[in-house]
Amino acid sequence: MEKPVQKIPGYNERQTSVLQWLKEDGSKVVTIRELRSVYGISKETARTDLTALVEKGWIKYYHINKKTYAFVKDDRFDEQAAALQTM
């Protein structure tokens, strides 16, 4: 999973990686814990990164349990990815 990721303007390396993971595996579920583990960042930083992607329409989330959220591709993901490639 850790191959070089092409930088997307306006997104940090972690956010770009999440988008790449979801592009490669459309059924992938990303968690705050996974992002923390891969990048060695705080829970707050991971949540901020993922929340920004939710706000930009790339991903959506749902509750796994009382404290855990799962982040998955939003319905608009493929459309937005195609628009990025035409830029």
Backbone hydrogen bonds, N-H to C=O, Kabsch-Sander energy under -0.5 kcal/mol:
donor,donor_aa,acceptor,acceptor_aa,energy
3,K,1,M,-1.1
11,Y,8,I,-2.0
16,T,12,N,-2.7
17,S,13,E,-2.2
18,V,14,R,-2.2
19,L,15,Q,-2.3
20,Q,16,T,-2.2
21,W,17,S,-2.9
22,L,18,V,-2.4
23,K,19,L,-2.0
24,E,20,Q,-2.4
25,D,21,W,-2.0
28,K,25,D,-2.1
30,V,71,F,-2.8
35,L,31,T,-2.0
36,R,32,I,-2.5
37,S,33,R,-2.4
38,V,34,E,-2.6
39,Y,35,L,-2.2
40,G,36,R,-2.1
41,I,36,R,-0.6
46,A,42,S,-2.2
47,R,43,K,-2.6
48,T,44,E,-2.5
49,D,45,T,-2.5
50,L,46,A,-2.3
51,T,47,R,-2.8
52,A,48,T,-2.2
53,L,49,D,-1.3
54,V,50,L,-1.8
55,E,51,T,-2.7
56,K,52,A,-1.5
57,G,54,V,-1.6
58,W,53,L,-2.3
59,I,53,L,-1.1
60,K,72,V,-2.5
62,Y,70,A,-1.9
64,I,68,T,-3.1
65,N,68,T,-1.2
70,A,62,Y,-3.0
71,F,30,V,-2.9
72,V,60,K,-2.6
74,D,58,W,-2.6
77,F,74,D,-1.7
80,Q,76,R,-2.5
81,A,77,F,-2.7
82,A,78,D,-2.3
83,A,79,E,-1.9
84,L,80,Q,-2.0
85,Q,81,A,-1.6
86,T,82,A,-1.0
87,M,84,L,-1.1
